[in-house]
């Protein structure tokens, strides 16, 4: 039996939000590792919506977005998560 890393995202709340700095919020969520790059590509398609970060090999993803665009980012993230989990 091997202990190969799983490609499945941990079962957690869809995402959490915290304050990054004055005027910025961070949305934290988990994706299957094979989907992390796709999420970055999608976010980058929405110019100036936010910046994605994640540690190499991690399924924990953070989007940092301006507080004024939080609703847009949450809408995009909700759509992304529902499509990935289908």
Phi and psi restraints in degrees (range 20) as a CNS / XPLOR table:
assign (resid 1 and name C) (resid 2 and name N)
       (resid 2 and name CA) (resid 2 and name C) 1.0 -105.7 20.0 2
assign (resid 2 and name N) (resid 2 and name CA)
       (resid 2 and name C) (resid 3 and name N) 1.0 158.3 20.0 2
assign (resid 2 and name C) (resid 3 and name N)
       (resid 3 and name CA) (resid 3 and name C) 1.0 -106.1 20.0 2
assign (resid 3 and name N) (resid 3 and name CA)
       (resid 3 and name C) (resid 4 and name N) 1.0 54.6 20.0 2
assign (resid 3 and name C) (resid 4 and name N)
       (resid 4 and name CA) (resid 4 and name C) 1.0 -66.2 20.0 2
assign (resid 4 and name N) (resid 4 and name CA)
       (resid 4 and name C) (resid 5 and name N) 1.0 141.6 20.0 2
assign (resid 4 and name C) (resid 5 and name N)
       (resid 5 and name CA) (resid 5 and name C) 1.0 -64.4 20.0 2
assign (resid 5 and name N) (resid 5 and name CA)
       (resid 5 and name C) (resid 6 and name N) 1.0 142.3 20.0 2
assign (resid 5 and name C) (resid 6 and name N)
       (resid 6 and name CA) (resid 6 and name C) 1.0 -82.9 20.0 2
assign (resid 6 and name N) (resid 6 and name CA)
       (resid 6 and name C) (resid 7 and name N) 1.0 146.1 20.0 2
assign (resid 6 and name C) (resid 7 and name N)
       (resid 7 and name CA) (resid 7 and name C) 1.0 -94.8 20.0 2
assign (resid 7 and name N) (resid 7 and name CA)
       (resid 7 and name C) (resid 8 and name N) 1.0 3.4 20.0 2
assign (resid 7 and name C) (resid 8 and name N)
       (resid 8 and name CA) (resid 8 and name C) 1.0 -87.5 20.0 2
assign (resid 8 and name N) (resid 8 and name CA)
       (resid 8 and name C) (resid 9 and name N) 1.0 139.4 20.0 2
assign (resid 8 and name C) (resid 9 and name N)
       (resid 9 and name CA) (resid 9 and name C) 1.0 -72.0 20.0 2
assign (resid 9 and name N) (resid 9 and name CA)
       (resid 9 and name C) (resid 10 and name N) 1.0 145.3 20.0 2
assign (resid 9 and name C) (resid 10 and name N)
       (resid 10 and name CA) (resid 10 and name C) 1.0 -61.1 20.0 2
assign (resid 10 and name N) (resid 10 and name CA)
       (resid 10 and name C) (resid 11 and name N) 1.0 146.4 20.0 2
assign (resid 10 and name C) (resid 11 and name N)
       (resid 11 and name CA) (resid 11 and name C) 1.0 -78.6 20.0 2
assign (resid 11 and name N) (resid 11 and name CA)
       (resid 11 and name C) (resid 12 and name N) 1.0 109.7 20.0 2
assign (resid 11 and name C) (resid 12 and name N)
       (resid 12 and name CA) (resid 12 and name C) 1.0 -145.6 20.0 2
assign (resid 12 and name N) (resid 12 and name CA)
       (resid 12 and name C) (resid 13 and name N) 1.0 179.8 20.0 2
assign (resid 12 and name C) (resid 13 and name N)
       (resid 13 and name CA) (resid 13 and name C) 1.0 -56.9 20.0 2
assign (resid 13 and name N) (resid 13 and name CA)
       (resid 13 and name C) (resid 14 and name N) 1.0 153.5 20.0 2
assign (resid 13 and name C) (resid 14 and name N)
       (resid 14 and name CA) (resid 14 and name C) 1.0 -53.5 20.0 2
assign (resid 14 and name N) (resid 14 and name CA)
       (resid 14 and name C) (resid 15 and name N) 1.0 -47.4 20.0 2
assign (resid 14 and name C) (resid 15 and name N)
       (resid 15 and name CA) (resid 15 and name C) 1.0 -165.9 20.0 2
assign (resid 15 and name N) (resid 15 and name CA)
       (resid 15 and name C) (resid 16 and name N) 1.0 161.5 20.0 2
assign (resid 15 and name C) (resid 16 and name N)
       (resid 16 and name CA) (resid 16 and name C) 1.0 -124.7 20.0 2
assign (resid 16 and name N) (resid 16 and name CA)
       (resid 16 and name C) (resid 17 and name N) 1.0 159.5 20.0 2
assign (resid 16 and name C) (resid 17 and name N)
       (resid 17 and name CA) (resid 17 and name C) 1.0 -129.3 20.0 2
assign (resid 17 and name N) (resid 17 and name CA)
       (resid 17 and name C) (resid 18 and name N) 1.0 137.9 20.0 2
assign (resid 17 and name C) (resid 18 and name N)
       (resid 18 and name CA) (resid 18 and name C) 1.0 -141.3 20.0 2
assign (resid 18 and name N) (resid 18 and name CA)
       (resid 18 and name C) (resid 19 and name N) 1.0 169.4 20.0 2
assign (resid 18 and name C) (resid 19 and name N)
       (resid 19 and name CA) (resid 19 and name C) 1.0 -87.0 20.0 2
assign (resid 19 and name N) (resid 19 and name CA)
       (resid 19 and name C) (resid 20 and name N) 1.0 127.7 20.0 2
assign (resid 19 and name C) (resid 20 and name N)
       (resid 20 and name CA) (resid 20 and name C) 1.0 -88.7 20.0 2
assign (resid 20 and name N) (resid 20 and name CA)
       (resid 20 and name C) (resid 21 and name N) 1.0 -48.1 20.0 2
assign (resid 20 and name C) (resid 21 and name N)
       (resid 21 and name CA) (resid 21 and name C) 1.0 -166.0 20.0 2
assign (resid 21 and name N) (resid 21 and name CA)
       (resid 21 and name C) (resid 22 and name N) 1.0 179.6 20.0 2
assign (resid 21 and name C) (resid 22 and name N)
       (resid 22 and name CA) (resid 22 and name C) 1.0 -54.8 20.0 2
assign (resid 22 and name N) (resid 22 and name CA)
       (resid 22 and name C) (resid 23 and name N) 1.0 115.9 20.0 2
assign (resid 22 and name C) (resid 23 and name N)
       (resid 23 and name CA) (resid 23 and name C) 1.0 84.8 20.0 2
assign (resid 23 and name N) (resid 23 and name CA)
       (resid 23 and name C) (resid 24 and name N) 1.0 4.3 20.0 2
assign (resid 23 and name C) (resid 24 and name N)
       (resid 24 and name CA) (resid 24 and name C) 1.0 -126.4 20.0 2
assign (resid 24 and name N) (resid 24 and name CA)
       (resid 24 and name C) (resid 25 and name N) 1.0 146.0 20.0 2
assign (resid 24 and name C) (resid 25 and name N)
       (resid 25 and name CA) (resid 25 and name C) 1.0 -127.9 20.0 2
assign (resid 25 and name N) (resid 25 and name CA)
       (resid 25 and name C) (resid 26 and name N) 1.0 155.8 20.0 2
assign (resid 25 and name C) (resid 26 and name N)
       (resid 26 and name CA) (resid 26 and name C) 1.0 -117.1 20.0 2
assign (resid 26 and name N) (resid 26 and name CA)
       (resid 26 and name C) (resid 27 and name N) 1.0 133.7 20.0 2
assign (resid 26 and name C) (resid 27 and name N)
       (resid 27 and name CA) (resid 27 and name C) 1.0 -107.5 20.0 2
assign (resid 27 and name N) (resid 27 and name CA)
       (resid 27 and name C) (resid 28 and name N) 1.0 120.7 20.0 2
assign (resid 27 and name C) (resid 28 and name N)
       (resid 28 and name CA) (resid 28 and name C) 1.0 -107.1 20.0 2
assign (resid 28 and name N) (resid 28 and name CA)
       (resid 28 and name C) (resid 29 and name N) 1.0 133.9 20.0 2
assign (resid 28 and name C) (resid 29 and name N)
       (resid 29 and name CA) (resid 29 and name C) 1.0 -156.2 20.0 2
assign (resid 29 and name N) (resid 29 and name CA)
       (resid 29 and name C) (resid 30 and name N) 1.0 170.7 20.0 2
assign (resid 29 and name C) (resid 30 and name N)
       (resid 30 and name CA) (resid 30 and name C) 1.0 -120.4 20.0 2
assign (resid 30 and name N) (resid 30 and name CA)
       (resid 30 and name C) (resid 31 and name N) 1.0 140.4 20.0 2
assign (resid 30 and name C) (resid 31 and name N)
       (resid 31 and name CA) (resid 31 and name C) 1.0 -132.8 20.0 2
assign (resid 31 and name N) (resid 31 and name CA)
       (resid 31 and name C) (resid 32 and name N) 1.0 156.7 20.0 2
assign (resid 31 and name C) (resid 32 and name N)
       (resid 32 and name CA) (resid 32 and name C) 1.0 -58.9 20.0 2
assign (resid 32 and name N) (resid 32 and name CA)
       (resid 32 and name C) (resid 33 and name N) 1.0 139.2 20.0 2
assign (resid 32 and name C) (resid 33 and name N)
       (resid 33 and name CA) (resid 33 and name C) 1.0 -54.6 20.0 2
assign (resid 33 and name N) (resid 33 and name CA)
       (resid 33 and name C) (resid 34 and name N) 1.0 -33.9 20.0 2
assign (resid 33 and name C) (resid 34 and name N)
       (resid 34 and name CA) (resid 34 and name C) 1.0 -68.1 20.0 2
assign (resid 34 and name N) (resid 34 and name CA)
       (resid 34 and name C) (resid 35 and name N) 1.0 -13.2 20.0 2
assign (resid 34 and name C) (resid 35 and name N)
       (resid 35 and name CA) (resid 35 and name C) 1.0 -100.4 20.0 2
assign (resid 35 and name N) (resid 35 and name CA)
       (resid 35 and name C) (resid 36 and name N) 1.0 -6.4 20.0 2
assign (resid 35 and name C) (resid 36 and name N)
       (resid 36 and name CA) (resid 36 and name C) 1.0 -61.7 20.0 2
assign (resid 36 and name N) (resid 36 and name CA)
       (resid 36 and name C) (resid 37 and name N) 1.0 -45.3 20.0 2
assign (resid 36 and name C) (resid 37 and name N)
       (resid 37 and name CA) (resid 37 and name C) 1.0 -65.1 20.0 2
assign (resid 37 and name N) (resid 37 and name CA)
       (resid 37 and name C) (resid 38 and name N) 1.0 -37.9 20.0 2
assign (resid 37 and name C) (resid 38 and name N)
       (resid 38 and name CA) (resid 38 and name C) 1.0 -63.9 20.0 2
assign (resid 38 and name N) (resid 38 and name CA)
       (resid 38 and name C) (resid 39 and name N) 1.0 -39.6 20.0 2
assign (resid 38 and name C) (resid 39 and name N)
       (resid 39 and name CA) (resid 39 and name C) 1.0 -63.2 20.0 2
assign (resid 39 and name N) (resid 39 and name CA)
       (resid 39 and name C) (resid 40 and name N) 1.0 -40.5 20.0 2
assign (resid 39 and name C) (resid 40 and name N)
       (resid 40 and name CA) (resid 40 and name C) 1.0 -62.3 20.0 2
assign (resid 40 and name N) (resid 40 and name CA)
       (resid 40 and name C) (resid 41 and name N) 1.0 -43.8 20.0 2
assign (resid 40 and name C) (resid 41 and name N)
       (resid 41 and name CA) (resid 41 and name C) 1.0 -60.2 20.0 2
assign (resid 41 and name N) (resid 41 and name CA)
       (resid 41 and name C) (resid 42 and name N) 1.0 -44.2 20.0 2
assign (resid 41 and name C) (resid 42 and name N)
       (resid 42 and name CA) (resid 42 and name C) 1.0 -64.6 20.0 2
assign (resid 42 and name N) (resid 42 and name CA)
       (resid 42 and name C) (resid 43 and name N) 1.0 -46.7 20.0 2
assign (resid 42 and name C) (resid 43 and name N)
       (resid 43 and name CA) (resid 43 and name C) 1.0 -61.5 20.0 2
assign (resid 43 and name N) (resid 43 and name CA)
       (resid 43 and name C) (resid 44 and name N) 1.0 -41.7 20.0 2
assign (resid 43 and name C) (resid 44 and name N)
       (resid 44 and name CA) (resid 44 and name C) 1.0 -65.6 20.0 2
assign (resid 44 and name N) (resid 44 and name CA)
       (resid 44 and name C) (resid 45 and name N) 1.0 -22.4 20.0 2
assign (resid 44 and name C) (resid 45 and name N)
       (resid 45 and name CA) (resid 45 and name C) 1.0 -68.4 20.0 2
assign (resid 45 and name N) (resid 45 and name CA)
       (resid 45 and name C) (resid 46 and name N) 1.0 -18.2 20.0 2
assign (resid 45 and name C) (resid 46 and name N)
       (resid 46 and name CA) (resid 46 and name C) 1.0 -103.8 20.0 2
assign (resid 46 and name N) (resid 46 and name CA)
       (resid 46 and name C) (resid 47 and name N) 1.0 84.0 20.0 2
assign (resid 46 and name C) (resid 47 and name N)
       (resid 47 and name CA) (resid 47 and name C) 1.0 -46.2 20.0 2
assign (resid 47 and name N) (resid 47 and name CA)
       (resid 47 and name C) (resid 48 and name N) 1.0 129.8 20.0 2
assign (resid 47 and name C) (resid 48 and name N)
       (resid 48 and name CA) (resid 48 and name C) 1.0 67.5 20.0 2
assign (resid 48 and name N) (resid 48 and name CA)
       (resid 48 and name C) (resid 49 and name N) 1.0 13.1 20.0 2
assign (resid 48 and name C) (resid 49 and name N)
       (resid 49 and name CA) (resid 49 and name C) 1.0 -75.8 20.0 2
assign (resid 49 and name N) (resid 49 and name CA)
       (resid 49 and name C) (resid 50 and name N) 1.0 -39.6 20.0 2
assign (resid 49 and name C) (resid 50 and name N)
       (resid 50 and name CA) (resid 50 and name C) 1.0 178.1 20.0 2
assign (resid 50 and name N) (resid 50 and name CA)
       (resid 50 and name C) (resid 51 and name N) 1.0 -178.0 20.0 2
assign (resid 50 and name C) (resid 51 and name N)
       (resid 51 and name CA) (resid 51 and name C) 1.0 -125.8 20.0 2
assign (resid 51 and name N) (resid 51 and name CA)
       (resid 51 and name C) (resid 52 and name N) 1.0 134.6 20.0 2
assign (resid 51 and name C) (resid 52 and name N)
       (resid 52 and name CA) (resid 52 and name C) 1.0 -99.5 20.0 2
assign (resid 52 and name N) (resid 52 and name CA)
       (resid 52 and name C) (resid 53 and name N) 1.0 141.7 20.0 2
assign (resid 52 and name C) (resid 53 and name N)
       (resid 53 and name CA) (resid 53 and name C) 1.0 -139.2 20.0 2
assign (resid 53 and name N) (resid 53 and name CA)
       (resid 53 and name C) (resid 54 and name N) 1.0 150.4 20.0 2
assign (resid 53 and name C) (resid 54 and name N)
       (resid 54 and name CA) (resid 54 and name C) 1.0 -164.2 20.0 2
assign (resid 54 and name N) (resid 54 and name CA)
       (resid 54 and name C) (resid 55 and name N) 1.0 151.3 20.0 2
assign (resid 54 and name C) (resid 55 and name N)
       (resid 55 and name CA) (resid 55 and name C) 1.0 -77.2 20.0 2
assign (resid 55 and name N) (resid 55 and name CA)
       (resid 55 and name C) (resid 56 and name N) 1.0 146.5 20.0 2
assign (resid 55 and name C) (resid 56 and name N)
       (resid 56 and name CA) (resid 56 and name C) 1.0 -54.5 20.0 2
assign (resid 56 and name N) (resid 56 and name CA)
       (resid 56 and name C) (resid 57 and name N) 1.0 130.4 20.0 2
assign (resid 56 and name C) (resid 57 and name N)
       (resid 57 and name CA) (resid 57 and name C) 1.0 78.4 20.0 2
assign (resid 57 and name N) (resid 57 and name CA)
       (resid 57 and name C) (resid 58 and name N) 1.0 2.3 20.0 2
assign (resid 57 and name C) (resid 58 and name N)
       (resid 58 and name CA) (resid 58 and name C) 1.0 -95.6 20.0 2
assign (resid 58 and name N) (resid 58 and name CA)
       (resid 58 and name C) (resid 59 and name N) 1.0 151.4 20.0 2
assign (resid 58 and name C) (resid 59 and name N)
       (resid 59 and name CA) (resid 59 and name C) 1.0 -97.7 20.0 2
assign (resid 59 and name N) (resid 59 and name CA)
       (resid 59 and name C) (resid 60 and name N) 1.0 -2.3 20.0 2
assign (resid 59 and name C) (resid 60 and name N)
       (resid 60 and name CA) (resid 60 and name C) 1.0 -83.9 20.0 2
assign (resid 60 and name N) (resid 60 and name CA)
       (resid 60 and name C) (resid 61 and name N) 1.0 122.0 20.0 2
assign (resid 60 and name C) (resid 61 and name N)
       (resid 61 and name CA) (resid 61 and name C) 1.0 -120.8 20.0 2
assign (resid 61 and name N) (resid 61 and name CA)
       (resid 61 and name C) (resid 62 and name N) 1.0 142.9 20.0 2
assign (resid 61 and name C) (resid 62 and name N)
       (resid 62 and name CA) (resid 62 and name C) 1.0 -127.0 20.0 2
assign (resid 62 and name N) (resid 62 and name CA)
       (resid 62 and name C) (resid 63 and name N) 1.0 130.6 20.0 2
assign (resid 62 and name C) (resid 63 and name N)
       (resid 63 and name CA) (resid 63 and name C) 1.0 -107.8 20.0 2
assign (resid 63 and name N) (resid 63 and name CA)
       (resid 63 and name C) (resid 64 and name N) 1.0 126.7 20.0 2
assign (resid 63 and name C) (resid 64 and name N)
       (resid 64 and name CA) (resid 64 and name C) 1.0 -105.1 20.0 2
assign (resid 64 and name N) (resid 64 and name CA)
       (resid 64 and name C) (resid 65 and name N) 1.0 121.9 20.0 2
assign (resid 64 and name C) (resid 65 and name N)
       (resid 65 and name CA) (resid 65 and name C) 1.0 -133.7 20.0 2
assign (resid 65 and name N) (resid 65 and name CA)
       (resid 65 and name C) (resid 66 and name N) 1.0 153.4 20.0 2
assign (resid 65 and name C) (resid 66 and name N)
       (resid 66 and name CA) (resid 66 and name C) 1.0 -62.0 20.0 2
assign (resid 66 and name N) (resid 66 and name CA)
       (resid 66 and name C) (resid 67 and name N) 1.0 139.8 20.0 2
assign (resid 66 and name C) (resid 67 and name N)
       (resid 67 and name CA) (resid 67 and name C) 1.0 -55.9 20.0 2
assign (resid 67 and name N) (resid 67 and name CA)
       (resid 67 and name C) (resid 68 and name N) 1.0 -34.2 20.0 2
assign (resid 67 and name C) (resid 68 and name N)
       (resid 68 and name CA) (resid 68 and name C) 1.0 -68.1 20.0 2
assign (resid 68 and name N) (resid 68 and name CA)
       (resid 68 and name C) (resid 69 and name N) 1.0 -18.3 20.0 2
assign (resid 68 and name C) (resid 69 and name N)
       (resid 69 and name CA) (resid 69 and name C) 1.0 -106.8 20.0 2
assign (resid 69 and name N) (resid 69 and name CA)
       (resid 69 and name C) (resid 70 and name N) 1.0 10.9 20.0 2
assign (resid 69 and name C) (resid 70 and name N)
       (resid 70 and name CA) (resid 70 and name C) 1.0 -56.8 20.0 2
assign (resid 70 and name N) (resid 70 and name CA)
       (resid 70 and name C) (resid 71 and name N) 1.0 -45.2 20.0 2
assign (resid 70 and name C) (resid 71 and name N)
       (resid 71 and name CA) (resid 71 and name C) 1.0 -60.7 20.0 2
assign (resid 71 and name N) (resid 71 and name CA)
       (resid 71 and name C) (resid 72 and name N) 1.0 -42.1 20.0 2
assign (resid 71 and name C) (resid 72 and name N)
       (resid 72 and name CA) (resid 72 and name C) 1.0 -63.5 20.0 2
assign (resid 72 and name N) (resid 72 and name CA)
       (resid 72 and name C) (resid 73 and name N) 1.0 -43.7 20.0 2
assign (resid 72 and name C) (resid 73 and name N)
       (resid 73 and name CA) (resid 73 and name C) 1.0 -65.3 20.0 2
assign (resid 73 and name N) (resid 73 and name CA)
       (resid 73 and name C) (resid 74 and name N) 1.0 -41.8 20.0 2
assign (resid 73 and name C) (resid 74 and name N)
       (resid 74 and name CA) (resid 74 and name C) 1.0 -65.2 20.0 2
assign (resid 74 and name N) (resid 74 and name CA)
       (resid 74 and name C) (resid 75 and name N) 1.0 -37.3 20.0 2
assign (resid 74 and name C) (resid 75 and name N)
       (resid 75 and name CA) (resid 75 and name C) 1.0 -64.1 20.0 2
assign (resid 75 and name N) (resid 75 and name CA)
       (resid 75 and name C) (resid 76 and name N) 1.0 -46.7 20.0 2
assign (resid 75 and name C) (resid 76 and name N)
       (resid 76 and name CA) (resid 76 and name C) 1.0 -62.1 20.0 2
assign (resid 76 and name N) (resid 76 and name CA)
       (resid 76 and name C) (resid 77 and name N) 1.0 -44.1 20.0 2
assign (resid 76 and name C) (resid 77 and name N)
       (resid 77 and name CA) (resid 77 and name C) 1.0 -64.2 20.0 2
assign (resid 77 and name N) (resid 77 and name CA)
       (resid 77 and name C) (resid 78 and name N) 1.0 -41.9 20.0 2
assign (resid 77 and name C) (resid 78 and name N)
       (resid 78 and name CA) (resid 78 and name C) 1.0 -59.2 20.0 2
assign (resid 78 and name N) (resid 78 and name CA)
       (resid 78 and name C) (resid 79 and name N) 1.0 -43.1 20.0 2
assign (resid 78 and name C) (resid 79 and name N)
       (resid 79 and name CA) (resid 79 and name C) 1.0 -64.9 20.0 2
assign (resid 79 and name N) (resid 79 and name CA)
       (resid 79 and name C) (resid 80 and name N) 1.0 -44.7 20.0 2
assign (resid 79 and name C) (resid 80 and name N)
       (resid 80 and name CA) (resid 80 and name C) 1.0 -59.2 20.0 2
assign (resid 80 and name N) (resid 80 and name CA)
       (resid 80 and name C) (resid 81 and name N) 1.0 -49.4 20.0 2
assign (resid 80 and name C) (resid 81 and name N)
       (resid 81 and name CA) (resid 81 and name C) 1.0 -65.1 20.0 2
assign (resid 81 and name N) (resid 81 and name CA)
       (resid 81 and name C) (resid 82 and name N) 1.0 -38.7 20.0 2
assign (resid 81 and name C) (resid 82 and name N)
       (resid 82 and name CA) (resid 82 and name C) 1.0 -68.7 20.0 2
assign (resid 82 and name N) (resid 82 and name CA)
       (resid 82 and name C) (resid 83 and name N) 1.0 -35.2 20.0 2
assign (resid 82 and name C) (resid 83 and name N)
       (resid 83 and name CA) (resid 83 and name C) 1.0 -72.1 20.0 2
assign (resid 83 and name N) (resid 83 and name CA)
       (resid 83 and name C) (resid 84 and name N) 1.0 -36.6 20.0 2
assign (resid 83 and name C) (resid 84 and name N)
       (resid 84 and name CA) (resid 84 and name C) 1.0 -70.0 20.0 2
assign (resid 84 and name N) (resid 84 and name CA)
       (resid 84 and name C) (resid 85 and name N) 1.0 -35.6 20.0 2
assign (resid 84 and name C) (resid 85 and name N)
       (resid 85 and name CA) (resid 85 and name C) 1.0 -84.7 20.0 2
assign (resid 85 and name N) (resid 85 and name CA)
       (resid 85 and name C) (resid 86 and name N) 1.0 6.5 20.0 2
